[in-house]
Amino acid sequence: MISAGTGRSERPREVEMAFWLSVAAMAIQAVMWVLDVFVIAPTGLQQMRDADGQDTAMVQAAVSGAVTVVITGLWLFVAVMMRAGRNWARIVLTVGAGLSVLFLMNSLSMSGFAWDEVVHSLPDAVAVAVVVLMFLPGSQAYFSPAPRTA
């Protein structure tokens, strides 16, 4: 079925799945931040306290949390735009996933294989799945420019 104003077909199932996987990756990333900073020993907050003192540690944790919220908000905005069929958003998500995988490979090459790296790479793996879904044949037509009428 063709949408009234865009000339595009209905949103493909692959795009819908890519959107919800993006939301899942954001949720995983947020949960991992909370676990790393406050729960899993030695906590990031405790390590910062030991290194810089209580006040500085609290400021660093607050800044880290704020940056996480801002990045997640931007990621959500781009995912919503991708879901709406914006090709630029698909490209931004693809570049972001590619950079994330490169950073992960760099980290693994420097520290070697460790189980905590595998767990921390879960959002990266989900982001790669999102990219694959966005470029499947069922998704391609949805992201192509709308046909122009004379």
C-alpha positions in Angstrom: 0.0 0.0 0.0 1.3 3.5 -0.9 1.3 6.2 1.8 -0.6 9.3 0.8 2.1 11.9 0.9 5.4 10.2 0.5 5.1 7.8 -2.4 6.7 5.1 -0.2 5.3 1.8 0.6 4.3 0.9 4.2 7.1 0.5 6.7 8.8 -2.9 6.1 9.0 -5.4 9.0 12.8 -5.2 8.8 12.8 -1.4 9.5 10.4 -1.9 12.4 12.6 -4.7 13.8 15.7 -2.4 13.3 14.0 0.3 15.3 13.1 -1.9 18.2 16.6 -3.5 18.2 18.0 0.0 18.4 15.8 0.8 21.4 16.9 -2.5 23.0 20.6 -1.6 22.4 20.0 1.8 24.1 18.4 0.1 27.1 21.2 -2.4 27.3 23.8 0.4 27.2 22.0 2.3 30.0 21.7 -0.8 32.2 25.4 -1.5 31.7 26.3 2.0 32.7 24.3 1.8 35.9 25.8 -1.6 36.7 29.4 -0.5 36.0 29.1 2.7 38.0 27.1 1.6 41.0 26.7 -2.2 41.2 29.5 -4.5 39.9 32.5 -4.5 42.2 34.8 -2.8 42.0 32.3 -0.1 41.0 33.4 2.8 38.8 32.2 5.2 41.5 34.4 3.5 44.1 37.4 3.6 41.8 36.9 7.3 41.2 36.5 7.9 44.9 39.8 6.1 45.6 41.6 8.0 42.9 40.2 11.5 43.3 38.0 11.8 46.4 34.3 11.8 47.0 33.4 15.2 45.5 35.3 14.7 42.3 34.0 11.2 41.9 30.4 12.4 42.3 31.0 15.1 39.7 32.6 12.6 37.3 29.7 10.2 37.8 27.1 13.0 37.1 28.9 14.1 34.0 29.2 10.5 32.8 25.5 10.0 33.4 24.6 13.2 31.6 26.7 12.3 28.6 25.1 8.9 28.5 21.6 10.5 28.6 22.5 13.0 25.8 24.0 10.3 23.6 21.0 8.0 24.2 18.7 10.8 23.3 20.5 11.5 20.1 20.6 7.8 19.2 16.8 7.6 19.9 16.2 10.7 17.7 18.2 9.2 14.8 16.4 5.8 15.2 13.0 7.5 15.1 14.1 9.3 11.9 15.3 6.0 10.4 12.0 4.4 11.3 10.3 7.3 9.4 12.3 6.5 6.3 15.1 9.1 6.4 18.1 7.7 4.5 20.5 10.1 6.3 19.4 8.5 9.6 20.2 5.1 8.2 23.6 6.3 7.2 24.3 7.9 10.6 23.3 4.6 12.4 25.5 2.7 10.0 28.5 4.9 10.6 27.9 4.9 14.4 27.8 1.1 14.4 30.9 0.9 12.3 32.8 3.2 14.6 31.6 1.3 17.6 32.9 -2.0 16.1 36.2 -0.4 15.3 36.6 0.9 18.9 35.7 -2.6 20.2 38.3 -4.2 17.9 40.9 -1.7 19.1 40.0 -2.4 22.7 40.2 -6.2 22.2 43.6 -5.8 20.4 45.0 -3.8 23.4 43.6 -5.8 26.3 43.1 -9.2 24.8 40.0 -11.3 25.0 38.1 -10.9 28.3 34.6 -11.9 29.2 33.7 -8.4 30.4 34.6 -7.1 26.9 32.2 -9.7 25.4 29.4 -8.5 27.7 30.2 -4.8 27.0 30.1 -5.6 23.2 26.5 -6.7 23.3 25.1 -3.2 22.3 27.6 -3.3 19.4 26.4 -6.7 18.2 22.8 -5.4 18.4 23.9 -2.3 16.4 25.4 -4.5 13.7 22.1 -6.5 13.5 20.3 -3.1 13.1 22.6 -2.2 10.1 22.0 -5.6 8.5 18.2 -5.2 8.8 18.3 -1.6 7.4 20.1 -2.9 4.3 18.1 -6.0 3.5 16.2 -5.9 0.2 12.9 -5.4 1.9 14.2 -2.2 3.5 16.0 -0.7 0.5 12.8 0.6 -1.3 11.7 2.3 2.0 14.8 4.4 2.2 15.0 5.3 -1.5 13.9 8.8 -2.4 10.2 9.2 -3.2 9.5 9.3 -7.0 9.1 12.8 -8.3 6.0 13.7 -10.3 6.0 16.2 -13.0 
